[in-house]
C-alpha cells in the first residue's frame, strides 16, 4: 500500500490503461469515460493535490464525461450512412427521354443504365424525345417527371 501512496500518478495511469484495455472488449464507452477520470486524477496528483481531491476530481471528470460526452458520441457512432434503396434512390435523379412522355401515353426515360416508364408531373405537358427530365416522385411502376431542359438540337438543324 505504501508503494501506491508513493506513486499515485503511476497508479492513476495504470488504472486508466486497465480501463482502456477493458473498454476495447466492451465497446460501450463507459470504461473509456472512467479512464478519462483516472487521467484527471493523475493530473491532480502531478499538480500536487492531496488524495481526497484527486479522487473527487477523477469522479467529477468521469461523471461529466458519462453525462455530457458519451451520449452524443454514441449517437454519432451508431448513426450509419443514410442509404436510399429501391425507388427512393431515383427521387431527384435526372434522365433523358427515350419515348415521348405525356399523360395519355406514358413515355420511357433512361436514368443511367435503368429505363423507366414515365408520366409528366404537369398533366398538360408533353415532353419530347431527347429532353432532360428529373424524377419528382414514384407512383407504382412509373416515374413522375418534370422537364428540366428541352431536347438538344443537332448541329446544323
N, C-alpha and C positions, 0 to 999 in steps of 0.2 A: 504494500500500500504506500510505503514511503517513496518508491520509485515513481508511482503515478503522481503523487503530490509534488515531487521534484521535477517532473517532466510533463506538466499539464498540457502544454501546447502539442507535444508529441502524442499524448493520449487523445486529445481532441482530433488531431489529424488521423490517427489510427481509427477512431470511431467513424470519422467521415468516410474513410476508404472502405471500411467494412460495410457501411450503409450503402455506398455506391455500388459495391460488388453485389450486395443483396438486391439492389434496385434493378440491376441487369437481369436478374432472374424473375422479378415480379412485373416490371414494366408498367407500374401504376402511378409512378411519380410521387408516391408518398415518401418512400425512403430517401429519394433524392432531395426532397424538401427538408427532411430531418438532417441529412448530410450537410445541407447548406447551413442549418442551425449550428451544427458541430463546427463548421468552419468559422462562423461568427464567434462561437465560444473560444476557438483557438486564437482568433484575432484579439478577443478581450484579454486572454492570458498574455499575449505578446505585448499588449499595451500596459499590462501590469495590474489589472483589476483583480480583486480577490475572487475566490472560487464561487461564492454565492452570486456575485454579479455576472460571472461567466455563465453560470447555469441559467440565470434569468435572461441574459442576452441571447443565449442559444435557444431557449424556449420561445421567446418572443419572435425571434427571426424565423424559427421553424413554423410556428403557428401562422405568422404573417404570410409566409410563402405558401402554406397549405390553403389559406383562405383567399389570398389575393392573386397569387401567381398560377397555382395548379389548375383551377377551372378554365381560364382562357387557353392555357397551353394544351390541355386535354381536348378542348373543343377544336382547336386548330389541328391537332394530330389526328383526331377521329373523323374530321371532315375531309373526305376524299374529293377528287376532282368531280365536277358535275358532268356526268356522261349523258348525252342525249342519244337515245336509241330509237330505232323504228322510224315512224313517221315524223316524230318531233324533230329529228335531225334535218329535215327538209325545210322547216319553217325559216323564212328569210333567205333561202338559197336562190340563186339566180340560174336561169337556164335559157335555152334557145328553143323557139317554137319550130317544130318539125312539120306539124299539120295544123292548119288554121284553127284557132280557138274561138268558139262562140258558145252562147248559152244553148243554142238549138243543136249544135253538133260539137260535142267535146273534141278538143284537139289533142295533139301529142307534143310533149315538151321533153327535151333532153336536159338532164341535170347530171353533168359528168358522164358516167357510164350508164346511168339509170334513165329510163324513159317512162314518163307518167302520163296517164290520161289527165287532161286538164280542162277546167272551165274558168271563164273570167269572173273576177270578183264583181265588176260592174256589168250587169246583165245587158246593157245597151252597147257594149263594146265588142268589136270583132278584132281579134289580134292576129295579124298576118304572119305567114311563114318567115322566119329569119329574125323576128323581133326578140328582144331580151325581156324576159319576164321574171318576176320574183314571187315566191310562194307566200301567200297570205295565210292560208290555213289548209288543213287536210279534211276533206269530207268523204268518208268511206274510202273508196279506192281512187279518188280523184283529187288532184291538187287544185286549189282555188288560187289563181294567179292574177297579178295585175301588171300592166305594161310599164316597163322601166325605160326602154329605148326602142324606137322603131327599127325596122329591118335596114341593114346597111345596104347602100346602093353599090352595085358592081361598078368598077371604073369604066367610064365611057357611056354609062347608061343615062 
